[in-house]
Every structure is written in structure tokens, then in C-alpha cells.
Amino acid sequence: MIKIGFIGLGHMGAPMAMNLLKAGYGLQVFDLVPEAVAQLAAAGAQAATTAAEAVQDVNVVISMLPSSPHVERLYLGTGAEEDGLLAMIRPDTLIIDCSTIAPESARKVASLARQRGLTMLDAPVSGGVAGAEAGTLTFIVGGASTAVEQARPVLMSMGKNLFHAGDHGAGQVAKICNNMLLAIHMIGTAEALQLGVNNGLDPKVLSEIMLKSSGRNWSLELYNPYPGVMENVPAARHYEGGFMVDLMSKDLGLAQEAALHSKSATPMGTLAKSLYELQSLSGKGSLDFSSIQLLLRKATDEVPSR
């Protein structure tokens, strides 16, 4: 049996790990939140008390962490010699980092892993919490093609699509491009819906019209941000759960860093970053990113009547 060490059991990591259990893999799990570990242990995983314990005697290591500093600290340590996981993982182990981080961080960790004889992939995901729960995620992978094929059975136990974007860091570049576009069309969708409502339209009727017209997009079709239009989306449960505003703001920051590095013009991405930062500063950082609708509704409410 292939044995996997899984580190990071948040909104995305926990259901991903659960799907690995359902697929029959042996699983050792660790998270800084004991309750998250206990939930997986109750489902059949082996609980680890440290990240180092989670990667002992496994064939594959998977990490799902919030940001670049978390990934670098996990694998490279805090500066003290030999206190990162790269020094503790046996050479024949495949490492798959599913976090969304800066391409430069992905390349740095992969390079140091290679120096130790380890094989590493960056494999950020698209599909959100619903995709993680349903096992329909899309994996966008950077690294050697041989390692991608080695990882394919494991990744396809958690998703339905796998794209090899290129060498180390390419998965991260593709992911931040995708998330920048996602933020832009979510904001555009919310803005159009608010405009219609402010002018007397039913948001559900307007959504149906736009779905059959040229404004159709993923946010409108599968993740409608206006409350009462669609069931089983964050807007139907006060924007709880899903992909947090703070994480979207982080990803948009990565996109801006990449744009600066490559001298790319991203005016819409820059504006999207500003709006999500504003949403976060207003105390909505833990809500789903579709809660940008609330920012637009608030702006409307604050316009003085004539």
C-alpha cells in the first residue's frame, strides 16, 4: 500500500485528505489544529503529533498550506541546521506541494529538494472547497514530466483534471493567472447584479438573462454572489465557508509580484487587489471571496438620496 504523509488540514486540505482515505491510501496527517487531525483520525488516518512524524516512512508527502512563508518554513526550517522537512524525508519520497505560493518560493524549495536527491512538484489546485469535497479538483503542476506521471494516480484520487504547466514554478504561475481572472470576473458579476437590483431587477431573473447572453461566466453560472439566487454556494449561507477574502487578496498579491517581475500590465488585477484589500479591512477577510457583493451593496447604501 502506498503511504502518504499529509500536512495542512484546512478548508481544502481536510477534504482532500479524506478523498485519499476513500481511495485506499495509507495516510499520516498533521495540522497545527488538533481538532482537524482528530477528524481525519476518526475516519481512519494515523494522527501525527508533528510534521516530522507525519513524513516518516511514507512514499509521498503532500502539503496544503496558506502561503510562501509557511511552505518555506516547513521544508527549509527556521535557519537552524537540519530542522526543515527536507532533511527528514527519505530520498525516494515524492513531495507534492498543493499550496498556492510565489513561483520563486516553489523554485527555491524544489531546487534545495533536488540537491538532497528528492523529487518535488508544485501542484496548486483550482475548484474550491466544493471541488475538494467532491474530488473534482484541477491540479496545475510544475516539475519534471516523470514526476508528474508518478504523482498522477494520487492526484486523480482528489481531482478530475491534471495539467502539466511546465518546470518548477510553472504550476504556481498558471494558478495565480487563473485566480486573478477569477477575482476580476467575480467582481464584474457582483457589480452587474448590483446595478440590476438597484434599477429594479430581480437578481435571479437577471442572472438567467446573463447566463444565456454574452456575460456568461463561471462566477455567474456556478458561484453566484447574490444572496437568494443559487443554493449550495457561500452567498446562500451568509458567505461562510469557501475561499476566504484574505486568501484571494494574498493570491492577487502574488499576481502583482509576478507582474512587476515580468513587467506585465495588469490594471484590472491591480484594481481587484485593491477591492479585496478594502473588503478585508472592513472586517470581512474570513468570508468567502464572493462576499465582494457586500462591498458593492454597502457602497450603494452609502450614496445619498437625491
Secondary structure, DSSP 8 states (H G I E B T S, - for coil): --EEEEE--STTHHHHHHHHHHTT-EEEEE-SSHHHHHHHHHTT-EE-SSHHHHTTT-SEEEE--SSHHHHHHHHH-SSSTT-SGGGTS-TT-EEEE-S---HHHHHHHHHHHHHTT-EEEE--EESHHHHHHHT-EEEEEES-HHHHHHHHHHHTTTEEEEEEEESTTHHHHHHHHHHHHHHHHHHHHHHHHHHHHHTT--HHHHHHHHHTSTT--HHHHHS--STTS-SSSGGGGTT-SSSBHHHHHHHHHHHHHHHHHHT---HHHHHHHHHHHHHIIIIITTSBGGGHHHHHHHHHHTS---
